[in-house]
Amino acid sequence: MLGLKLATDPRWAALVESNIEEILTDHAWCEQKAATNAITIITLNSEHEDLVTDLLILAQEELEHFQMVHELIKKRGYKLGRERKDSYVNELFKHKVKQGGSRQQGLVSRLLFSAMIEARSCERFKLLSEKIKDPELSKFYHDLMISEAGHYTTFIGFARKYGKDIDVDKQWKDLLEFEGELIQKYGKKETIHG
């Protein structure tokens, strides 16, 4: 369903297990950024009532995920560290969300960028749910994987709906190819996209 060109090396899950506090802090901030991204899309495209309605729900879910991760951090006696830079997301953004072009193209680009992040997060959460030895975290990441898949579907669906005069499928395939090359540099740190 996701179409990702390169699966995450399963050894990444073992790396994550070596520093649970780091992955949880990074994950918390990823959820916060996902909520902010949804709000940004709403702000720039408020004329689309259905998009506003669905992305408000999505943003609330992302904030709930942020809260859930924060509760896990506190429960385990960890501290929520400072926000982390996400080089993967920044490189993806520079590639996909280009300046210029029509508002419609800008919206489609932002939606495809968002769908890609959700797709990769979903894939990583699936791997964690299957490989991590901690039963609580395994279930946690399984549940979040399902949510991320839904968010991916929401973004892809709106890209297709509002990209009627744009070859959205070609742009998605191009983005999948780029991401397949990009992700080869990552998977070496105990972060969601690192």
N, C-alpha and C positions, 0 to 999 in steps of 0.2 A: 504493500500500500504506500509506503513512504518513498520508495524509489531511490533511497540513498545509494551512492556508488561505492562506498567503502564502509564496512562495518567497523565498529570500535574493537580494537584488540582486547580480548577477554582479560588479559593481564592488567588492564587499566583498573578493573574492579579490585584486584589485590592491592594495587597502589593506593586506591581510595581507602581501603580498610586500614592501611597503615597510618592514616591521619584523618579520623572521622571528624574531628573538630574543624579542620580546614575545609573539608567537602561541605559540611553543613553551613559554615559561614558563607562560602562561595555560593552555595545553592540558595540561601536566604536572599542574598543580594540579586541573584538571577531572577528570582520571583518578583522582587521589588521593581527591577528594570522592566520585566514583562508587563507589569501593571501600568507602569509609566508609558511604555510603548503603546499600549492599547488606548490610554487616555490621549496621547499625542495624535493617534490616528483619528479619534473622535473629534478632537479640537480642530484638526485640519479639514475634516470632511463631514461637518455637522449637518449638511443638507440631506444626507442619506439616513433616514429615520431607522431603517432596519439594521444598518451597520452600527448606529449609535446604540440601539437597544441591545444588540448581541454583544458588542464590545464592552458595554457597561457591565454586563454579567461576567464576561471574561476577565475584565480588570478586577472585579470583586473576587473572583476565584483565585486570581494570582495573588491578591493581597491576603486572602485566607491561607494560601500555601505559604506565603512569607510568615504569617503568624504561626502556622503549624511547625515550620522548620525552626522558628525562634523558640517555640515551646520545647521542642526536642533538645535544642541547644541548652536551654535552662535546666531541663530535667536531667541531663547528663553532666551537669556541673561545668559546662563550657561557658565561654563568653562570646557574644556576637562580635566578631572582629570588624575592622573597618571594611568599607566597600572595596571590592577587588576590581581591577581593570580586567576586562574580558577581551583579549586580543582577537580571539576567533570572531566574536560578534562585531568588533570594530572593523576587521578586514572584510567581513561579509557585507557590512553596511556600506563601506566605501565602494565595493564592487557593484552592489545592486542598486542602492539608492543614490542615483546620480542627479546632479543639479540640472535644471533646464527641463524642457519638454512640457507637455500639457499637465494640468492638474490630474487628469485621468491616468496618465502614465505614472505620475508621482504616486498616486494612490495604489495602483497595481504593483509598482516596485516595492512599496513599503509593505504591502500585504504578502507578497512573495518572500521578501526578506523575513517577515515574521513567521510565515509558514515553515521556512527552512529551519529557523531556530527551534521551533516547536518540534519539528520532525527529528532533529538531532537530539534534542533533550529527551524525547520519547524513546529513542533508540538507546540512549545511555541509561535511562531509568529502567528500561527492560533488562538490560545487562546487569545492572545493580540488583534488581529484584531476583534474578536467577543465580547470581554468583556470590553475593555478599552473605557472610555466615551469620550475621546478626539478624535474628528472626523479626524483630521490630522494624528494622530498616528495610529488610526484604519486602515486607508487606507494605510499608510506607511507600517505597519506590514503585511497587506494582500498582498501587492505587493512583499514584501521580502519573504513571505511564499512560493509564487510561484517560486521564484528564488532558494530558498533553496531546494525545491523539485527537481528542475532540477539538482542541484549540487549533491544531494543524488544519483540520477539516474546515473549521470556521474561516480561517484566513484564506485558504485555497478557494473555498466557495465564493467568498466575496471578491477575490481577484478575478475569477471567471465571470461573475455577475457584472462587475463594473468595468471589465476590460473587453467589452463587446467588440470594439474596433481594433483591438490589440491581439496579437497572437500570444495569448497567455501561456498556452501549453509549450510553445517554443521557448519563451522566456524562462519557464519553469525548468525545462530540460537543460537549458544553458546554465541556469543557476545550480542545478544538480551536478553538472560536470565541474563547474568551478569549485563547489563545495567539496566534491570528491578529491580534488587536488589540494585544496586548502586544509582539509582535516588531517592529511598525512603529517602535517607539522605538529599536530596536537595529540593528546592522549598520553602525555608523559608527566602530567601533574595531577594532584589530587583536587582537581576542580571539575565542575560540570563539563565545561568545554575545553579545558586545558590538556 
